[in-house]
């Protein structure tokens, strides 16, 4: 198969587009997987639904390798975007789109990163959906949990968080 170029889309403040306003308005779109990374790059949460291909499937630590690659790519692209930005303090990377998938990204002020991978048929950005997941699901069922320690490297272990996240994502028109 021919190699297709990678295209990245980012936005600076005062952008005229409204992320998420027209996302998921196609019936052919599909959610592949979802990650939450802490500021150090540790994957705190991972869920997979319809992943069509995993090049690490035969490796012993396939999940770890996949997570390291995703975080490393995000870290590198964030640096690129901040270096190219005309002003400091910009919002940074929102999504990366290829011919086969779209990676939707949200980084919070505390450095927690939310990543949702969909197929390339997803129209627009799911940034507002990631903001909803952060503000209404993660904060409510993880951050406010007295057992949650933001300094630990422990994965998220909250059945309430998982249930509300699953319900929310399954309710999106791009979940199939």
C-alpha positions as CSV (number, residue, x, y, z in Angstrom):
1,X,0.0,0.0,0.0
2,X,1.3,3.5,-0.8
3,X,2.4,5.6,2.2
4,X,0.2,8.5,2.7
5,X,1.4,11.7,4.4
6,X,0.6,12.5,8.0
7,X,-1.2,15.7,8.5
8,X,-1.6,17.4,11.9
9,X,-4.2,20.0,12.8
10,X,-3.7,22.4,15.7
11,X,-5.3,25.6,16.7
12,X,-4.1,28.7,18.4
13,X,-6.3,30.9,20.6
14,X,-8.8,33.1,18.8
15,X,-9.4,30.3,16.2
16,X,-12.7,30.8,14.4
17,X,-13.5,27.1,14.5
18,X,-15.4,25.7,17.5
19,X,-13.9,22.2,18.3
20,X,-16.5,19.6,18.7
21,X,-19.4,21.6,17.2
22,X,-19.7,19.3,14.2
23,X,-17.9,16.2,15.3
24,X,-19.3,12.7,14.7
25,X,-21.8,13.7,12.1
26,X,-21.2,10.7,9.9
27,X,-22.6,7.3,10.4
28,X,-19.4,5.6,9.1
29,X,-17.3,6.9,12.0
30,X,-16.0,4.6,14.7
31,X,-14.1,4.9,18.0
32,X,-11.0,2.7,18.2
33,X,-9.6,3.3,21.6
34,X,-9.1,5.8,24.5
35,X,-6.1,6.7,26.7
36,X,-5.5,8.9,29.7
37,X,-1.9,9.8,30.4
38,X,-0.4,11.5,33.5
39,X,2.1,14.4,33.0
40,X,5.0,11.9,33.1
41,X,3.6,9.8,30.3
42,X,2.3,6.9,32.4
43,X,-0.9,5.5,31.0
44,X,-3.5,5.8,33.7
45,X,-6.3,4.3,31.7
46,X,-6.8,2.5,28.4
47,X,-9.9,1.1,26.8
48,X,-10.1,-0.5,23.3
49,X,-13.3,-1.1,21.3
50,X,-12.9,-1.5,17.6
51,X,-9.2,-1.4,16.9
52,X,-8.7,-2.8,13.4
53,X,-5.0,-3.5,13.5
54,X,-2.4,-3.7,16.2
55,X,1.2,-4.1,15.0
56,X,2.3,-5.0,18.5
57,X,-0.2,-7.8,19.0
58,X,2.4,-10.5,18.9
59,X,4.8,-8.8,21.4
60,X,4.9,-9.6,25.1
61,X,4.5,-6.0,26.3
62,X,2.4,-4.8,23.4
63,X,0.2,-2.4,25.4
64,X,3.2,-0.7,27.0
65,X,4.9,-0.2,23.6
66,X,1.8,1.2,22.1
67,X,1.3,3.6,25.0
68,X,4.9,4.8,24.9
69,X,4.6,5.4,21.2
70,X,1.4,7.4,21.5
71,X,2.7,9.5,24.4
72,X,6.1,10.1,22.7
73,X,4.4,11.2,19.5
74,X,2.1,13.6,21.5
75,X,5.1,15.0,23.4
76,X,7.1,15.6,20.2
77,X,4.1,17.1,18.3
78,X,3.4,19.4,21.3
79,X,6.9,20.7,21.2
80,X,6.7,21.2,17.5
81,X,3.4,23.1,17.8
82,X,4.7,25.3,20.7
83,X,7.9,26.1,18.7
84,X,5.8,27.0,15.6
85,X,3.3,29.1,17.5
86,X,3.4,32.8,16.9
87,X,2.7,33.5,20.7
88,X,3.4,31.7,23.9
89,X,0.6,30.1,26.0
90,X,-1.4,28.7,23.0
91,X,-3.8,25.8,23.3
92,X,-1.6,23.5,21.4
93,X,-2.4,20.2,19.7
94,X,-6.0,19.3,19.2
95,X,-6.0,16.5,16.7
96,X,-3.8,14.5,14.3
97,X,-5.5,13.1,11.1
98,X,-4.2,10.5,8.7
99,X,-5.9,8.6,5.9
100,X,-6.8,5.8,8.4
101,X,-7.4,7.4,11.8
102,X,-7.9,10.6,13.7
103,X,-6.3,11.1,17.1
104,X,-8.2,13.6,19.2
105,X,-6.2,15.2,22.1
106,X,-6.9,17.3,25.2
107,X,-4.2,18.3,27.7
108,X,-5.4,19.7,31.0
109,X,-3.7,22.5,33.0
110,X,-2.4,19.7,35.3
111,X,-0.8,17.9,32.4
112,X,-3.2,15.0,32.2
113,X,-3.8,14.0,28.5
114,X,-6.9,12.5,27.1
115,X,-6.6,10.7,23.7
116,X,-9.4,9.3,21.7
117,X,-8.7,7.5,18.4
118,X,-11.4,7.3,15.8
119,X,-11.4,6.3,12.1
120,X,-10.8,9.0,9.5
121,X,-14.5,9.4,8.7
122,X,-15.1,11.3,12.0
123,X,-15.9,14.9,10.9
124,X,-14.4,17.6,13.0
125,X,-12.8,17.6,16.4
126,X,-14.0,15.7,19.5
127,X,-12.3,18.1,21.8
128,X,-15.5,19.2,23.4
129,X,-16.3,15.6,24.1
130,X,-12.9,15.1,25.7
131,X,-13.5,18.3,27.8
132,X,-16.8,16.7,28.9
133,X,-15.0,13.5,29.8
134,X,-12.5,15.4,31.8
135,X,-14.8,17.9,33.6
136,X,-17.9,15.7,34.2
137,X,-16.5,12.1,34.4
138,X,-12.8,12.1,35.3
139,X,-13.1,14.9,37.9
140,X,-16.3,13.6,39.4
141,X,-15.3,9.9,39.6
142,X,-11.5,9.9,39.8
143,X,-10.1,13.3,41.0
144,X,-12.8,13.7,43.8
145,X,-12.3,10.1,44.9
146,X,-10.4,10.2,48.3
147,X,-8.5,7.1,47.3
148,X,-7.1,8.7,44.1
149,X,-3.5,9.8,44.5
150,X,-2.4,12.1,41.5
151,X,1.3,11.5,42.4
152,X,1.1,7.7,42.2
153,X,1.7,5.7,39.0
154,X,-1.3,3.5,39.7
155,X,-3.9,3.0,36.9
156,X,-7.4,4.3,37.4
157,X,-9.4,1.8,39.4
158,X,-12.9,3.2,39.6
159,X,-15.9,1.1,38.4
160,X,-18.1,4.3,38.5
161,X,-15.6,6.1,36.2
162,X,-15.5,3.2,33.8
163,X,-19.3,2.8,33.7
164,X,-20.0,6.6,33.1
165,X,-17.2,6.8,30.5
166,X,-18.6,3.8,28.7
167,X,-22.1,5.1,28.8
168,X,-21.0,8.5,27.5
169,X,-18.9,7.2,24.7
170,X,-21.5,4.6,23.6
171,X,-24.0,7.5,23.4
172,X,-21.9,9.3,20.8
173,X,-23.0,8.9,17.2
174,X,-19.5,7.9,16.2
175,X,-19.5,4.9,18.6
176,X,-20.3,1.7,16.7
